[in-house]
Amino acid sequence: MNTDELTLGQIKEIKSLLGHTTAADSHPFEVGKPYMLRTVTHIDVGRIKAVYQTEIVLTDAAWVADTGRFSEQWDKSGDDAFSELEMFPRDQDVIVGRGALIDATQLKELPTKTK
C-alpha cells in the first residue's frame, strides 16, 4: 500500500479506528457547565461555550476582583460566592487563552450581578 495515494475518506477511517482526537477535542471541561478559571493575572467565571486548542470561550461571564476567603467560597454559590466581581455584558462572549490557565474548577452556580 502506498500511503501517498490514500484518499481523505481512508485517512478519516484510519483515524477513527485508532481513536484519534485533536487537541481541541481532548480536554477535561464540560461544555455548558459553569466554571471558575484562574489565570496568571486574574480570575474569570462563566459558562463554557466552546473549547479550542488554545482558547476557552465563556458566556454569562464575570471578572472576579475579590474571591473573599478562597477556602470558604466553595461552600457558597451564585451571587454569594465572591466578595467583589464585575459582570461582562450578557451579549458578549469572553475568550480566555488556555496558555494562561493555572487551574479551573466547576461551580455550582454562576453569579448574576456586579458587586
Steps between C-alpha positions, in 0.01 A plus 500: 500500500632841405399745775543794261199371306256480794177690456370741763224252581753224561706726727188589703414133531849415628483789750164375632640147543789638703274712721684812388383832645626850440643716777180707499292185555706367789434710808346447844237776470125442473354738243190673638613479864604798718870530586744719684819544296804626688764643267843649557347849533143465631190285539204468262178309557252399234324225315726318253367550150789343306852367549763537231862395487623831644183675627195449720185700421276605790146638503322664796848594618640719775844615615554419868676789673488340847415140581476572869648227714596257223446183703153614610364597158453133402208464743321794338344534157364755258498860619627403847811318377731802451560822694547722196447445129427682175260350248585500130213608270257206466509512120879476490712184507828502689801321353765372741836371378563145621872579526426745784290248694625395843199299612129466437218387722141423418256717695153418634351823368616822331466847649245722324586855610792734555593562861 
